[in-house]
């Protein structure tokens, strides 16, 4: 896929504090990438470096193949940005604010009205067009923030903690909105909410102390390579270790074993079931063991050392 953002070996110091340490990140059109981590992990600082709000101590950022350092105005034209605190003017109506943002983005007057209508329809803001922004709910304010970010049809949309402060219903609506955004752009979002990542993202990059410690596709996480088996009696270890597809066996208890395997797990489970019946292994239970994002988060955050 076409990379909209290419950030290479980004670092940023604040005095002696290294807030971002050699982070490399790519974002392709049509995908949602999550920067996941606890508070203070470097998520927001990384986004501020990618948007040009901060200058990196080291490293480079290309936006749609334009160097952010050499051509900042041109590069930022391809970006839409919703910071953790939406950049809203509370005494403006929604329409007034969007027209103001359109003038900043130099959207042609001939297409101004139609474009504003498009983003209001997309973000479901038509009902509040003439209301003052400070009188809107948090959910609607977030929608206005997204509307200003996509007004100029950017190639990359960056969202910093877009569901913070929303109620459960608003969170569900925001998830649908984020999924819709990737139809025409790449979406990069910062979050510490595991549910958000699993529900809306295609890839996850886990940060700790300003460093990437884990990066993987969500689909890969959903594909298990481990099977758990429970037996009525002794575990037939010798027979299991003869099966070529099995890479490793780990004894959990006297009658439970975990198997790390390669290839098609369904085929292997069928084979194990058939062999258990023919050789009377006393197999009581067999199922996939999928490592969840929560498992990875807890393991990496609590046990990774630098």
Residue pairs with C-beta under 8 A, 6 or more apart in sequence:
1 28
1 29
1 30
1 31
2 28
2 29
3 26
3 27
3 28
4 27
4 28
4 29
4 63
4 64
4 78
4 155
4 156
4 185
4 186
5 25
5 26
5 27
5 50
5 61
5 62
5 63
5 156
5 186
5 188
6 26
6 61
6 62
6 65
7 23
7 24
7 25
7 26
7 46
7 49
7 50
7 59
7 60
7 61
7 62
8 24
8 59
8 60
8 61
9 22
9 23
9 24
9 58
9 59
9 60
10 20
10 22
10 23
10 24
10 25
10 46
10 49
10 50
10 56
10 58
10 59
10 60
10 61
11 18
11 20
11 21
11 22
11 23
11 56
11 57
11 58
11 59
12 18
12 19
12 20
12 45
12 49
12 54
12 56
12 57
13 19
13 57
18 210
19 42
19 45
19 210
20 42
20 45
20 46
20 49
20 56
20 210
21 42
21 209
21 210
21 211
22 58
22 59
22 211
23 42
23 46
23 59
23 207
23 210
23 211
23 212
24 212
25 33
25 35
25 46
25 50
25 188
25 205
25 212
27 33
27 156
27 186
27 187
27 188
28 186
29 155
29 185
29 186
30 182
30 183
30 185
30 186
31 182
31 186
31 187
31 202
31 203
32 178
32 179
32 181
32 182
32 186
32 187
32 188
32 189
32 200
32 201
32 202
32 203
33 186
33 187
33 188
33 189
33 201
33 202
33 203
33 204
33 205
34 189
34 190
34 191
34 196
34 197
34 201
34 203
34 204
34 205
35 43
35 46
35 47
35 188
35 189
35 190
35 191
35 205
35 207
36 43
36 191
36 192
36 194
36 197
36 204
36 205
36 206
36 207
36 297
37 43
37 192
37 206
37 207
37 208
37 301
38 192
38 208
38 301
39 192
41 192
41 207
41 208
41 209
41 210
42 207
42 209
42 210
42 211
43 160
43 190
43 191
43 192
43 207
44 84
44 160
44 161
44 190
45 54
45 210
46 190
46 207
47 81
47 158
47 160
47 188
47 190
48 54
49 55
49 56
49 59
49 61
50 61
50 63
50 68
50 158
50 188
51 76
51 79
51 81
51 158
52 61
52 68
52 72
52 75
52 76
55 69
60 67
60 68
60 69
61 67
61 68
61 69
61 75
62 68
62 75
63 75
63 76
63 78
63 79
63 155
63 156
64 75
64 78
64 155
64 156
66 74
66 75
66 78
67 75
68 75
68 76
77 152
77 154
78 154
78 155
78 156
79 154
79 155
79 156
79 157
79 158
80 149
80 150
80 151
80 152
80 154
80 156
80 157
80 158
80 185
81 149
81 157
81 158
82 142
82 145
82 146
82 148
82 149
82 157
82 158
82 159
82 160
82 162
83 160
84 160
84 161
84 164
84 190
86 141
86 142
86 144
86 145
87 145
87 148
88 97
88 133
88 141
88 144
88 145
88 148
89 97
89 100
89 133
90 132
90 133
90 134
91 132
91 133
91 134
92 100
92 132
92 133
93 129
93 130
93 131
93 132
93 133
94 120
94 125
94 128
94 129
94 130
94 131
94 133
94 136
94 144
94 147
95 116
95 129
95 130
97 133
97 144
97 148
98 116
98 119
98 120
98 144
98 147
98 148
98 151
99 112
99 116
101 148
101 151
102 112
102 115
102 116
102 151
102 152
105 151
105 152
107 115
107 151
107 152
115 151
116 151
119 125
119 147
119 150
119 151
120 126
120 129
120 147
122 147
122 150
122 180
123 143
123 144
123 146
123 147
123 177
124 143
124 173
125 140
125 143
125 144
125 147
128 136
128 140
133 141
133 144
136 144
137 170
138 165
138 166
138 170
139 166
139 167
139 169
139 170
139 173
139 174
142 162
142 163
142 166
142 170
142 174
143 177
145 162
146 157
146 159
146 162
146 177
146 181
149 157
149 158
149 159
150 157
150 181
150 185
153 184
154 185
155 185
155 186
156 185
156 186
156 187
156 188
157 181
157 185
157 186
157 187
157 188
158 187
158 188
158 189
159 178
159 187
159 188
159 189
159 190
160 189
160 190
161 190
161 191
161 192
162 174
162 178
162 189
162 191
163 170
163 171
163 174
163 175
163 191
163 193
163 196
166 174
171 196
175 196
175 199
175 200
178 187
178 189
178 200
179 200
181 187
182 202
189 196
189 200
189 201
191 197
194 293
194 294
194 297
197 204
197 218
197 293
198 218
198 293
201 218
202 217
202 218
202 219
203 215
203 216
203 217
203 218
204 214
204 215
204 216
204 218
204 221
204 293
205 212
205 214
205 215
206 212
206 213
206 214
206 215
206 296
206 297
206 300
206 301
207 213
208 300
208 301
208 304
208 306
209 306
211 306
213 300
213 304
214 296
214 300
218 293
221 290
221 291
221 292
221 293
221 296
222 290
223 290
224 265
224 288
224 289
224 290
224 291
225 260
225 261
225 262
225 265
226 258
226 259
226 260
226 261
226 288
226 289
226 290
226 291
227 258
227 259
227 261
227 265
227 268
227 269
227 272
227 286
227 287
227 288
227 289
228 252
228 256
228 257
228 258
228 259
228 285
228 286
228 287
228 288
228 289
229 235
229 256
229 257
229 258
229 259
229 272
229 283
229 285
229 286
230 255
230 256
230 283
230 284
230 285
230 286
231 255
231 256
231 257
231 281
231 282
231 283
231 284
232 255
232 282
232 283
232 284
233 255
233 282
234 254
234 255
235 251
235 254
235 255
235 256
235 257
236 279
236 281
237 249
237 251
237 257
239 275
239 279
239 281
240 246
240 249
240 257
240 259
240 272
241 249
243 268
243 271
243 272
245 261
245 262
245 263
245 268
245 271
246 259
246 260
246 261
246 268
247 260
247 261
247 262
248 259
248 260
249 257
249 258
249 259
249 260
250 257
250 258
250 259
250 260
251 257
252 258
258 289
261 268
265 288
269 286
272 283
272 286
273 283
273 286
275 281
276 282
276 283
